[in-house]
Amino acid sequence: MKLGKYKHFKGTIVEVIGIALDSETMEEMVVYNHPDPVKGKEGNTLWVRPKKMFLETVEKDGKTMKRFEFIGS
């Protein structure tokens, strides 16, 4: 998986900064910075999401698309 900027299917831009392992399950987790305020949190917060979920496809308005799409380094 490439490090860099990704666009969420809802339009926000995040920056993937690394891959981490869950200490209990050893599941790969994507670590990313959310530069804008989201879900009541200030901007420039770090988030994690299971890699499998980060890379999955979702359906919106009857269209299938990537949850996050790589847009550049």
C-alpha positions as CSV (number, residue, x, y, z in Angstrom):
1,M,0.0,0.0,0.0
2,K,1.3,3.4,-1.0
3,L,1.9,6.2,1.6
4,G,0.4,9.5,0.6
5,K,-2.9,11.3,0.1
6,Y,-6.2,9.5,-0.4
7,K,-9.6,10.8,-1.1
8,H,-12.5,9.3,0.9
9,F,-15.6,8.4,-1.0
10,K,-17.4,11.2,0.8
11,G,-14.9,13.7,-0.4
12,T,-12.4,14.4,2.4
13,I,-8.7,14.1,1.9
14,V,-6.5,12.1,4.3
15,E,-2.8,11.3,4.4
16,V,-1.7,7.8,5.1
17,I,1.5,7.9,7.1
18,G,2.0,4.2,7.9
19,I,0.8,0.7,8.6
20,A,0.6,-0.6,12.2
21,L,-0.1,-3.9,13.7
22,D,-2.9,-4.5,16.3
23,S,-1.0,-5.8,19.3
24,E,-3.7,-8.4,20.1
25,T,-4.7,-9.7,16.7
26,M,-1.7,-8.7,14.5
27,E,-4.2,-7.3,12.1
28,E,-2.7,-4.6,9.8
29,M,-4.1,-1.1,10.5
30,V,-3.7,2.0,8.3
31,V,-2.6,5.0,10.2
32,Y,-3.6,8.3,8.7
33,N,-3.8,12.0,9.4
34,H,-7.1,13.8,9.0
35,P,-6.2,17.4,8.4
36,D,-9.7,18.8,8.6
37,P,-12.1,18.7,11.6
38,V,-14.2,15.6,11.5
39,K,-16.7,14.0,13.9
40,G,-16.4,16.8,16.4
41,K,-12.6,16.5,16.6
42,E,-10.1,19.2,15.6
43,G,-8.0,19.0,12.4
44,N,-4.7,17.2,12.2
45,T,-5.8,14.2,14.2
46,L,-4.4,10.7,13.7
47,W,-6.8,7.9,12.9
48,V,-6.5,4.1,12.4
49,R,-8.7,1.8,10.4
50,P,-8.2,-1.9,9.5
51,K,-6.3,-2.1,6.2
52,K,-9.0,-4.5,4.8
53,M,-11.7,-1.9,5.5
54,F,-9.5,1.0,4.2
55,L,-9.1,-0.8,0.9
56,E,-12.6,-2.1,0.5
57,T,-15.2,-0.9,-2.0
58,V,-18.5,0.7,-0.9
59,E,-21.7,1.5,-2.6
60,K,-23.0,5.1,-2.9
61,D,-25.9,6.2,-5.0
62,G,-26.0,2.8,-6.7
63,K,-22.3,3.0,-7.7
64,T,-19.5,0.9,-6.4
65,M,-16.4,2.7,-5.6
66,K,-13.3,2.5,-3.4
67,R,-13.7,3.7,0.2
68,F,-10.3,5.5,-0.2
69,E,-8.7,6.2,-3.5
70,F,-5.0,7.1,-3.8
71,I,-4.5,10.5,-5.3
72,G,-0.7,11.1,-4.9
73,S,2.3,11.3,-2.7
